Amino acid sequence: EVSLAESGGDTVQAGGSLRLSCEVPDNMYSAYCMAWFRQAPGKEREGVAAIDSDGAPTYADSVKGRFTISKDSATNTLYLQMNSLKPEDTAIYYCAAEYGGSWCRGALPASDQYQYRGQGTQVTVAA
């Protein structure tokens, strides 16, 4: 069974930064779309950022200019660098992956379109 493992969640003050990591299996790195989602209490899960097999990113308007999605071929790790954090960024953050490197290009597909998902990591931003 394929599983993804997120890490890096923490409690930070508004304006601070965090970097989330997601370990992915070797075979997913080059041929999969990968993404980050988040879900705040009482809200639906929303797409934060996606990255296609060529490394082209797409961001939600709410995080554009503050968050950066990237992947490292040397460590098979997906990252989400989060800067200028706001209290409204508080949520559980999940990584996800689905076969096919280009279908997510220029879009933020819903989480149910990704077959592989992690268990999540909590990010709390204090005002």
Secondary structure in CASP SS format (residue, H / E / C, confidence):
PFRMAT SS
TARGET T0000
AUTHOR 0000-0000-0000
METHOD secondary structure of the structure
MODEL  1
E C 1.00
V C 1.00
S C 1.00
L E 1.00
A E 1.00
E E 1.00
S E 1.00
G C 1.00
G C 1.00
D C 1.00
T E 1.00
V E 1.00
Q E 1.00
A C 1.00
G C 1.00
G C 1.00
S C 1.00
L E 1.00
R E 1.00
L E 1.00
S E 1.00
C E 1.00
E E 1.00
V C 1.00
P C 1.00
D H 1.00
N H 1.00
M H 1.00
Y C 1.00
S C 1.00
A C 1.00
Y E 1.00
C E 1.00
M E 1.00
A E 1.00
W E 1.00
F E 1.00
R E 1.00
Q E 1.00
A C 1.00
P C 1.00
G C 1.00
K C 1.00
E C 1.00
R C 1.00
E E 1.00
G E 1.00
V E 1.00
A E 1.00
A E 1.00
I E 1.00
D C 1.00
S C 1.00
D C 1.00
G C 1.00
A C 1.00
P E 1.00
T E 1.00
Y E 1.00
A C 1.00
D C 1.00
S C 1.00
V C 1.00
K C 1.00
G C 1.00
R C 1.00
F E 1.00
T E 1.00
I E 1.00
S E 1.00
K E 1.00
D E 1.00
S C 1.00
A C 1.00
T C 1.00
N C 1.00
T E 1.00
L E 1.00
Y E 1.00
L E 1.00
Q E 1.00
M E 1.00
N C 1.00
S C 1.00
L C 1.00
K C 1.00
P H 1.00
E H 1.00
D H 1.00
T C 1.00
A E 1.00
I E 1.00
Y E 1.00
Y E 1.00
C E 1.00
A E 1.00
A E 1.00
E E 1.00
Y E 1.00
G E 1.00
G C 1.00
S C 1.00
W C 1.00
C C 1.00
R C 1.00
G C 1.00
A C 1.00
L C 1.00
P C 1.00
A C 1.00
S H 1.00
D H 1.00
Q H 1.00
Y C 1.00
Q C 1.00
Y E 1.00
R E 1.00
G E 1.00
Q C 1.00
G C 1.00
T E 1.00
Q E 1.00
V E 1.00
T E 1.00
V E 1.00
A E 1.00
A C 1.00
END
